[in-house]
Amino acid sequence: MLVPKSRQLLEIFGVFLKLGCLCFGGPVAHLGYFHEEFVRRRKWLDEAHYTDLVALCNFLPGPASSQTVFALGLGRAGLAGALAASIAFLLPSAILMILFGYGLAWLGDPHTAGWLHGLKIAAAAVVAQAVWQMARRLCPDFLRAILALAAAGFVFAVPGAYAQIGALAVGAAAGFFLSRVSRFGFGVSRSSQTNEESNL
């Protein structure tokens, strides 16, 4: 008979293996899948904690979705859970990439392949839908929407890694400042949100 810890690790491995097989569109789209699975369906964490986790993972170097996978597994079952989640989520992609690499010669020139162009279009649609869902959750008021649009405009106007780091730093500073200006209603603390929800 499996001990509870083993069952928990098997659950984590199974869930992330399924997501690894079904998640398309890249890191941004993955975050939308994770929200649906772990916030809405399984309720492993609430909306506020997931938002904080995504913000932290986006601030760190590397793909935000891979870091979010590691963090979700870590929060669920410690280091073993983090490793199980990461391996399970990356395994399908690794296998498919290896097979694709060996079979690329049989598929013809990828620069002229119509099927590859179709995949790009489908991926763009998946990412756009994920961005729209995240925007609705993370920018519920005017000030946060303006801050997000300003950051997006700056990153588009000034390409490069340093521009992204600068936008994140300015966004963090603006959020820290505006969260203390209560009359704007920006960045309401989690405790006050809980009190308001309990009064509904």
C-alpha positions as CSV (number, residue, x, y, z in Angstrom):
1,M,0.0,0.0,0.0
2,L,1.3,3.4,-1.0
3,V,1.9,5.9,1.8
4,P,0.1,9.3,1.4
5,K,3.3,11.0,0.3
6,S,3.7,8.6,-2.6
7,R,0.1,9.0,-3.6
8,Q,0.6,12.8,-3.6
9,L,3.6,12.5,-5.8
10,L,1.8,10.2,-8.2
11,E,-1.0,12.7,-8.3
12,I,1.4,15.6,-9.1
13,F,3.2,13.5,-11.7
14,G,-0.1,12.5,-13.4
15,V,-1.5,16.0,-13.4
16,F,1.6,17.6,-14.9
17,L,2.1,14.8,-17.4
18,K,-1.4,15.5,-18.7
19,L,-0.7,19.2,-18.9
20,G,2.6,18.5,-20.6
21,C,0.7,16.6,-23.3
22,L,-2.1,19.1,-23.7
23,C,-0.5,22.6,-23.1
24,F,0.3,24.4,-26.4
25,G,1.3,28.0,-27.2
26,G,4.3,28.6,-25.1
27,P,4.9,29.9,-21.5
28,V,2.2,32.6,-21.6
29,A,-0.5,30.2,-22.8
30,H,0.7,27.6,-20.2
31,L,-0.1,30.0,-17.4
32,G,-3.7,30.1,-18.6
33,Y,-3.9,26.3,-18.5
34,F,-2.4,26.3,-15.0
35,H,-5.0,28.8,-13.7
36,E,-7.8,26.7,-15.1
37,E,-6.4,23.4,-13.6
38,F,-5.1,24.5,-10.2
39,V,-7.1,27.6,-9.2
40,R,-10.6,26.8,-10.7
41,R,-10.7,23.0,-10.9
42,R,-8.4,21.6,-8.2
43,K,-8.3,24.6,-5.9
44,W,-4.7,24.0,-4.9
45,L,-4.3,27.7,-4.4
46,D,-6.5,30.8,-4.6
47,E,-6.6,33.6,-7.2
48,A,-4.4,36.0,-5.1
49,H,-1.7,33.4,-4.4
50,Y,-1.6,32.3,-8.1
51,T,-1.3,35.9,-9.2
52,D,1.6,36.5,-6.8
53,L,3.3,33.3,-7.9
54,V,3.0,34.2,-11.6
55,A,4.4,37.7,-10.9
56,L,7.4,36.3,-9.1
57,C,8.1,33.7,-11.8
58,N,7.9,36.4,-14.5
59,F,10.4,38.5,-12.7
60,L,13.0,35.6,-12.6
61,P,15.1,34.8,-15.6
62,G,13.9,31.9,-17.8
63,P,10.5,30.6,-18.9
64,A,7.8,31.6,-16.4
65,S,5.7,28.5,-17.0
66,S,8.6,26.1,-16.1
67,Q,9.2,28.1,-12.9
68,T,5.6,28.1,-12.1
69,V,5.4,24.3,-12.5
70,F,8.4,23.9,-10.1
71,A,6.8,26.3,-7.6
72,L,3.4,24.6,-7.8
73,G,5.0,21.2,-7.2
74,L,7.1,22.6,-4.4
75,G,4.1,24.1,-2.6
76,R,2.2,20.8,-2.9
77,A,4.8,18.3,-1.9
78,G,8.1,19.9,-1.2
79,L,11.3,19.4,-3.3
80,A,10.1,15.9,-4.4
81,G,6.9,17.4,-5.7
82,A,8.7,20.1,-7.5
83,L,11.0,17.6,-9.3
84,A,8.0,15.3,-10.1
85,A,6.0,18.2,-11.6
86,S,9.0,19.5,-13.6
87,I,9.9,16.1,-15.0
88,A,6.3,15.2,-15.9
89,F,5.6,18.5,-17.5
90,L,8.8,18.7,-19.7
91,L,8.9,15.0,-20.6
92,P,6.3,15.0,-23.5
93,S,7.9,18.1,-25.1
94,A,11.4,16.6,-24.8
95,I,10.3,13.3,-26.4
96,L,8.4,15.1,-29.2
97,M,11.4,17.4,-29.9
98,I,13.8,14.4,-30.2
99,L,11.4,12.6,-32.5
100,F,10.9,15.8,-34.5
101,G,14.6,16.3,-34.8
102,Y,15.1,12.9,-36.2
103,G,12.2,13.1,-38.6
104,L,12.8,16.7,-39.8
105,A,14.7,15.4,-42.9
106,W,11.6,13.5,-44.0
107,L,9.2,16.5,-43.6
108,G,11.0,18.7,-46.1
109,D,12.3,22.3,-45.7
110,P,10.7,23.8,-42.6
111,H,10.9,27.3,-44.1
112,T,8.5,26.4,-46.9
113,A,6.3,23.9,-45.0
114,G,2.7,25.0,-45.0
115,W,1.9,22.9,-41.9
116,L,4.5,24.8,-39.9
117,H,2.9,28.1,-40.9
118,G,-0.5,26.8,-39.8
119,L,1.0,25.8,-36.4
120,K,2.3,29.4,-36.0
121,I,-1.1,30.8,-36.6
122,A,-2.8,28.4,-34.2
123,A,-0.2,29.1,-31.5
124,A,-0.7,32.9,-31.9
125,A,-4.4,32.4,-31.3
126,V,-3.8,30.3,-28.2
127,V,-1.4,32.9,-26.8
128,A,-3.7,35.8,-27.5
129,Q,-6.6,34.0,-25.7
130,A,-4.3,33.4,-22.7
131,V,-3.1,37.0,-22.6
132,W,-6.7,38.3,-22.7
133,Q,-7.7,36.0,-19.8
134,M,-4.7,37.1,-17.7
135,A,-5.3,40.8,-18.5
136,R,-8.9,40.5,-17.2
137,R,-7.7,38.9,-14.0
138,L,-4.6,41.0,-13.3
139,C,-5.8,44.4,-14.5
140,P,-9.3,44.7,-13.0
141,D,-9.2,48.5,-12.6
142,F,-8.1,51.6,-14.6
143,L,-4.7,52.2,-12.9
144,R,-3.5,48.6,-13.4
145,A,-4.7,48.6,-17.0
146,I,-2.7,51.8,-17.7
147,L,0.4,50.4,-16.0
148,A,0.2,47.2,-18.1
149,L,-0.3,49.1,-21.3
150,A,2.6,51.5,-20.5
151,A,4.9,48.5,-19.8
152,A,3.8,46.8,-23.0
153,G,4.3,49.9,-25.0
154,F,7.8,50.5,-23.5
155,V,8.9,46.9,-24.2
156,F,7.7,47.1,-27.8
157,A,9.3,50.4,-28.4
158,V,12.7,49.4,-26.8
159,P,13.4,45.8,-27.6
160,G,15.9,43.8,-25.6
161,A,16.3,42.1,-22.3
162,Y,17.3,45.3,-20.4
163,A,14.0,46.9,-21.5
164,Q,12.1,44.1,-20.0
165,I,14.1,44.2,-16.7
166,G,13.5,48.0,-16.6
167,A,9.7,47.6,-17.2
168,L,9.5,45.0,-14.4
169,A,11.5,47.2,-12.0
170,V,9.4,50.3,-12.8
171,G,6.2,48.3,-12.5
172,A,7.3,46.9,-9.1
173,A,8.1,50.4,-7.9
174,A,4.8,51.8,-9.2
175,G,2.8,49.0,-7.6
176,F,4.6,49.5,-4.2
177,F,3.9,53.2,-4.3
178,L,0.3,53.0,-5.5
179,S,-0.6,50.2,-3.0
180,R,-0.1,52.8,-0.3
181,V,-2.4,55.4,-1.8
182,S,-5.6,54.0,-0.5
183,R,-7.8,56.6,-2.3
184,F,-6.9,55.1,-5.6
185,G,-8.1,51.6,-4.5
186,F,-5.0,50.1,-6.0
187,G,-3.4,47.0,-4.5
188,V,-5.9,46.3,-1.8
189,S,-4.4,44.0,0.8
190,R,-5.4,40.4,0.9
191,S,-6.8,40.8,4.5
192,S,-9.1,43.6,3.4
193,Q,-10.2,41.6,0.4
194,T,-11.0,38.6,2.7
195,N,-13.0,40.9,5.0
196,E,-15.0,42.3,2.1
197,E,-15.7,38.8,0.6
198,S,-16.9,37.6,4.0
199,N,-19.4,40.4,4.2
200,L,-21.0,39.5,0.9
